[in-house]
Amino acid sequence: MVDSRAPEYERLYATLRQLRMERGLTQAELGQRLGLTQRKVSLFESGDRRIDVVELARYARALQFGLTELLDRAELDYPVAEEFTTDELT
């Protein structure tokens, strides 16, 4: 399991906060769109509560962003695993 304070998560949380602010929304207003409390939005943005993929997709939709676009904005760059032949795996 990846630490929720890992640099990738920190960039994601900062991006969520930045996009919310660019949209001119308070945490309470975004929470209302998501059906969440202001406190829960605050916990996501601060990294004190880990966000799962379903919540992240809802967050992106509420901010009128595609999920891929949101992840690109967060500059999440994970290396692609090398390709192996079937013989190498046995």
C-alpha positions in Angstrom: 0.0 0.0 0.0 1.3 3.5 -0.9 1.7 6.0 1.9 -1.0 8.7 1.6 1.8 11.2 2.3 3.9 10.0 -0.7 4.8 12.8 -3.1 2.3 11.5 -5.7 -0.5 11.8 -3.2 0.7 15.2 -2.1 0.6 16.5 -5.7 -2.9 15.0 -6.1 -4.2 16.7 -3.0 -2.7 20.0 -4.0 -4.2 19.7 -7.4 -7.7 19.0 -6.0 -7.4 22.1 -3.8 -6.1 24.2 -6.7 -8.9 23.1 -9.1 -11.6 23.8 -6.5 -10.2 27.3 -6.0 -9.9 27.8 -9.8 -13.6 27.0 -10.0 -14.3 29.6 -7.3 -15.8 27.0 -4.9 -15.4 26.8 -1.1 -14.9 23.5 0.5 -18.5 23.6 1.7 -19.8 24.3 -1.8 -17.8 21.5 -3.3 -18.9 19.2 -0.4 -22.5 20.1 -1.3 -22.0 19.0 -4.9 -20.4 15.8 -3.7 -22.9 15.0 -0.9 -20.0 15.4 1.6 -19.4 17.6 4.5 -16.9 20.5 4.3 -14.8 18.6 6.9 -14.5 15.6 4.6 -13.4 17.8 1.6 -10.9 19.4 3.9 -9.6 16.0 5.0 -9.1 14.9 1.3 -7.4 18.1 0.4 -5.0 18.0 3.4 -4.2 14.3 2.8 -5.5 13.4 6.3 -8.0 11.1 4.6 -7.1 9.0 1.6 -9.2 9.4 -1.5 -10.2 6.3 -3.4 -10.8 6.0 -7.2 -14.6 6.3 -6.9 -14.4 9.4 -4.8 -11.7 10.8 -7.1 -14.0 10.3 -10.1 -16.9 12.0 -8.4 -14.5 14.9 -7.4 -13.4 15.3 -11.0 -17.0 15.4 -12.2 -18.0 17.9 -9.6 -15.1 20.1 -10.7 -16.1 19.6 -14.4 -12.8 17.8 -15.2 -12.3 14.4 -16.7 -10.5 12.0 -14.4 -7.6 11.6 -16.9 -7.3 15.4 -17.1 -7.3 15.7 -13.3 -4.5 13.1 -13.0 -2.5 14.8 -15.8 -2.8 18.1 -14.0 -1.4 16.4 -10.9 1.6 15.2 -13.0 1.3 11.7 -11.8 3.9 9.8 -13.7 4.2 6.1 -12.9 6.8 4.0 -14.8 5.4 1.3 -17.0 6.4 -2.3 -16.2 8.8 -4.0 -18.6 7.3 -6.5 -21.0 8.2 -10.1 -20.3 7.8 -13.1 -22.5 5.8 -16.1 -21.2 9.0 -18.1 -20.9 10.5 -15.6 -18.6 7.6 -15.8 -16.2 7.9 -19.6 -15.7 
